[in-house]
Amino acid sequence: MASRVDPSPHLLFEWQAFAELRTDRPVGLDIGAIPWAAINAFALRYDFVAEEFERFARLIRALDIAERIYIRDHRPNAQP
């Protein structure tokens, strides 16, 4: 936790959204991506449309990919 970086204040909403959305990942042998339907439902809840939705979805996807790569690379016996 000492190396944890807090998000910029203007990204707190997206960071909190990611924290909520990551709970919708499918469970299986590997960590799955956050489903598009979950991202879309979250965006609809907050009335995101057009460019707002596209920006939000891209950011959530980027966070999701980064987290899954981190988890994969830090598993015991992970192959580089």
N, C-alpha and C positions, 0 to 999 in steps of 0.2 A: 504494500500500500504506500510505502514511502515514495515510490516513483510515479504514483498516480498523478495525472494531470486533470485539473478541473476544466470543463469546457468554458469558452467565452460566454459572458452573460447573454449575448444576443443569440446564442445557440442552446440555451437551457431548455426551451420548449422541445426542440428536436431531440436533445439528449434524453429527456424524460420520456418522450414518445418512443424512442428506441428501447429504453428500459422496459416499457410496457409491451411493445411489439415483440421483443425477443422471447416472451413467454408463449407466443403462438407458434414457435418452431415445432415441426414434426419430431416426434420421438422415434428413435430407431437405433441401429448400430452405429450411426454417425450423426453428427449434428447437422440438421437440415437448415435450409435458408428460410427466412421469414417469408411466409406466403404472400403473394401479391394481394390476395383477397383481404388479408389482415391490414396491410398498408392502405389499401383502398378504403376499407371500412373506417379506419382511424381518420383518414383524410376527410371522408364524408361527414364524420361526426363534428369536425371543426370547419366544415364548409370550404375546404380547399378545392379550387377549380383551376383548370388550365395550367398556366405556368407555375402557380403555387403548388399544385399537386405534383407536377413534374420535378420541381426542385426538391420537394419533400421526399418523394419516392427515391430520387437519385441519392440523396443524403442518407436515408435509411438503408438503402442497398449497399452503399459504400461502407457504412458502419458495420453492417451485417457481414460483409465479405471480410473486412479487416478482423473482426472478432473471430470468425471461423478459421481464418488463417492462423491467428495467434493461438487458438485452442489446439488446432492440428499440430502446430510446430512445438507446442509445449507439453504434449502428451509424453508419458514415459515411453522410451524406445522409439521416439519419433524419427522418421527418416527425413533428412534435409531435402 
